[in-house]
Amino acid sequence: MTSPVSPLPIPLSFEFYPPKTDDQRVQFDRTVRKLKAHAPQFMSVTFGAGGSTLSHTPETVQRLRSDHGVVGVPHLTCVGGSREEIRSLLKLYRALGCDRIVALRGDLPSGMARTGDLRHASELVQLIRDEHGDQFKIEVAAYPETHPQADDAHVDLRHFKAKVEAGADGAITQYFYNPDAYFRFVADVRRLGVGIPIVPGIMPIANFSQLRRFSEACGAEIPRWMAQRMRAFGDDVDSVRELAADVVAQLCQRLIDGGAPGLHFYTLNLARPIQAVLQRLT
């Protein structure tokens, strides 16, 4: 399956969560159709650890490929899974024709006591390489503002380097709104001898209150000036949307101008906030 060419000077990709209800599937299909028009290199699908949710990611990857004709890329995490469960999923993805994996440690869901056989993303990357060679292009996570559970920034950089040494081909970052954090992170890992592409993750702003909750949980910093401007608009939804699109588009333009190798958008299965940003860039 070949990818169309992005109208922007760098590749785009979009991340979705797997729909679980009929209404969610309708929303998912509608969003995919709209964002497909922007010629993404691929669309990735997040992974829910444990229980019946295991099947939703493969189903959604297959749906992207068969129903929409786009490259579907599964996320795979260590958390809550045994080596055999991970092996089975890798065999399934290979059978589905996948040639790219997003390999993550993952977060332990509330109430789940078992961490799984693998504790770190570097171990997952190594398992994929040991058992499938170069069959999969492996993307890993990067944290320009430091992983919230890292002991310090230096330890976090060493963990990132370990994932690369295990066989990662590229990285996608946690979202951020300070482009200097991204450029500094890239410069730091380059000094460590890491040469893989590091694609910035972009979170368009659909709901500022929701964004604040996400950011507190994942350690992404919301600049004070941005939060103050958002609050100043109060219930003026249209003005908030305009400011949000302007801010994120300016961030993307700064990243493009600075040499970022691509843009990876966290969609939350919504098209409108992303389209508003992309319209400002083309």
N, C-alpha and C positions, 0 to 999 in steps of 0.2 A: 504494500500500500504506500503510495507516494504522497508527500505533503505539498499543498499549494504554497505559493510564495507570498509572504506577508507584504502588505502594502507599505509597512514601515521598514526602515533600513535594517532592522534586527528581527529575529524570530519572536513570535508570540506563543505562549501556551496558557492553558486555562485549567484550573483545578476545580473539581466538583466533589460533592459527597454523594454516596449512592442513595437513590430514592428507595423508600421502603413501602410506600402506599401508592394507590392509584393516583391520588391528587399530586403527590410528589413526582410521580413519573410524568404526568402531563406537564408540570412546571419544568422538570428536567429537559424533556424533549423540546419544549418551546425555547428554553434558554440556549440549548445546544444549537438549534437551527439558527438563532440570531447571531451567536458568537462564531459559528462556523463561517459566516460571511467575512470574518476578519482573517481568514486563512491561517489558523494556528498550526504550528508545527506538530503539536499533540494536545490531547486533553487527558489529564490525569484524574484518577479516582481514589479518594481516601479509603482507609482501611479501618474497620471497627473490630477490635479484638474480642474474641470470645463468643461462644454460642452460635445462634442461628445467623448472626450478622456476618459471619465469615463468608456466606455465599453471595452477599449483595455486591461486593466489589467485583468478583469475576463476572457476574451477570451484567453489571453496568459497563464494564470494559467491552464485553461482547456486544452489548447494545450500541455502544458508540461505533463499533466497527461495522456491524451488520446493518443497523438501521440508519446510521448517519454518515457512514463512509469516511470517518475520521480515525486517526491513530489514537487508540485508547491505551493508556499507560497505568498499570495498577501500582498503588502504594502497598508496601509490605512491611509489617513491623515485627519486632521480636516479642513484644509484650504479650503474655498469656498463651503463647504458642509453643508447642514442642518442636523439636527438629523434624520429626516426621510430618507434622502438620505443615510446616514451612516447605519441606521437600515436595509434599503433595501439591501445594499451591503453585510452586515453581513449575512442576510438570504440567499442571493445568494451563498456566499462562503460556508455556512453550507450545502446548497443543493448540492454543487459541491464536498462535502466530505473533505473540508479543515479543518484541525485541528490546524493550526498555523497562526498567523497574525503578521505582523510587523506594529506596531502602532506608528505613527509619527505626530508631529504637522504639518510639511510641510512648504514650503516657498510660499508666496503669489506671483503668477505669475505677470509679468509686465502687467499693465493695468487692473488688477482685483482689484476692490475696496472692495469687500465683504470678510470678514475674515471667515465667517461661524458661526454656532451656538456655536461651541466649540473653545476655544482659546488656550488650552494647551493639550499636549499629555497625561498628567495625567487625564484629563477629558475624553478623548477618551478611555483610559484604563478602567476607572471606568464604562463608559457606556457599554463597552463590557462585563465586569464582571457582572454588574447588570442584563443584559439582556440574557447573554448566559452562565453564571456560569463558569465552567471549560471546556467548549466545545473547546475553543481555547487556545493553548499555545501562550502567548503574548510576543513578543520581542519589545524592545524599543531602542532608540538611546542613545549613550553615546559619550562624547566629551573629550578625554584625554587632548587635548590642549585648552579646554574651548570653549563653543559655541560662535561664533563670535558676537552674539547679547546679550550675558549675561552681566550683570552689572559688575560682577567680578567672579573669580573662585569659591569663597565660595557660592555665589548665585547659580551658575551653579550646584554645588554639591547638594544643597538643592532641586533644581528642579528635578535632577535625582532621589534623594531619594523619592520625592513625587510620581514619576511614579511607583517606586517599591512598595510603600505603597498602591497605587491604585490597584495593582494586577499584575504587570509585572513579568514574569517568567524568563526572560533573557534579555540581551542587546547585541547589535552589535555596535561597535564604528565607528566613523568617521575615515577615513584613516589617517595615520601618518607615518613618517619615523624615528622617534626617539622612540625606544622601552622603554626608561626610562620614557617617558611621560605616556605610557600605564601602566607600573608597578606602577608608583606613583599614577595614578588615581585609580587603583584597591585598593591600600593600603589605600588611602583616604576614599573611600566609605566603605571599610571594617570597618574602625574606626567609621563610622557612623551607623554601624549595618546592612549594606546591604550585603547579602550573595549570591545573584543570580549570575549565570555564566555571565561573560562579555567577549564576543568573539571579538577579534580584527578584524577590517575591513582592508583589504589589497588592495591597488591600484597598480597593475602592471603598468609599464610605457611603453605605446605604442607610445606616442608623447609628448616630453618634453614641447614644447610650449603650448600645450593644457593643460597639467598638471599644468603649472604655472597659467593659467587662472582659472582653477578649484580651485586651492589652494587659490588664492586671494579671490575668492568668498566665500569659505566655511571656511576659517581660518586655513587650514592645513599648517603647516610650512614645507618648503623644506630646509633642511640643506644647509648652504652656500657651504660646501665642495662638496656636491653632485651637486649643480647647477654649480659650477666652473668646475667640471670634465665633466659634460655634454656639457657645452659650449666649452670646449677645443677640443672636437671631431668635432665641426663644422658640416659639411655636411656628415661626415662619419657615415652613418646610421647603418651599421653593428656593429661598435664599440659602438655606443650609445645603441643599443639593448643588446649587451653583458654586458655592464656595468649595464644597468637597471635591467636585469635579475639577475645579481650577487648581486646587492644591495638589491633587494626585497627578494631574497632567503635567504640572510644573516639575514635580518630582521625577516623573518618567522622562521628561525632556532633559533634565539634568543628567540622569543616568545614561541616556542615549548619547548625549554629547560627551560624557566622560568615558565612553567606551564599553559600557555594559554589553555582554554578549547576547542578551535576550531579555524579555520581560515575562514573568510568570504571574498571572493574575489569580488571586483567590476569589472565586466567584460567589461563594455561598449560594450557588445555583440561581443567581440573579443576573440578568443581562443588562438592565438599564444603567446601573452605576458604571459598568465597564464601558458601555457604548458612549456614555457622556464623556469619559476620559479620552477614549480613542478618537472621537470626533474632534477633540481639541489638538490632537497630534498629527492629523492627516489633512 
